[in-house]
Amino acid sequence: MTSRTRVLLLVFLAGVAGLGALYAQAQKKPAIPFPLGYRKWTHVKTMVIFSKENKLFDRFGGLHNVYVNDLGWLSLQQGKTYPDGSMLAMEVDEIRTFQGAIEPRGRKALYVMKKNSKLYPATGGWGFEVFPGYQGAGSLKDMKECFDCHSSQKRKDYVNSYYVE
């Protein structure tokens, strides 16, 4: 192999590696920070998934509290499209039953949705994140995992929660 061929091959390989790095960077989801003060948002609903009769028990079994920020509150009430900046948070706690009561026993995870049509066009304009336990760092690897469940709610702008007076 001539030195010219080697140089061209090295330039080609460097170009491919650079394009690969750019592609990988483009595929990373923009981070959604931990939503400090989410418990001061409007409380939407509480639900308990307590048995395997519910298909979501293995993954989401526990006490659920759902909150929406001020920006998303009116959209939730009216069933309209959410404006960018809207956020929903679902806190899931472990549970136990004790003397006929269901009690929370510590947070399993905090699930967060944030609307940004420009950053998240592939997932209906929503970004998703999961904060395990009491961690402040998200752990979600692929937002498609969350969006697959939310995609059935396209008519409600991909939000599973609903307003009840």
Secondary structure, DSSP 4 states (H G I P E B T S, - for coil): --HHHHHHHHHHHHHHHHHHHHHHHHHSPPP----TTGGGSEEEEEEEE-STTSTTHHHH-EEEEEEE-HHHHHHHHHTPPPPTT-EEEEEEEEEEEETTEEEEEEEEEEEEEEE-TTT-GGGTTEEEEEEETT-SS---S-THHHHHHHGGGGGGTT-------
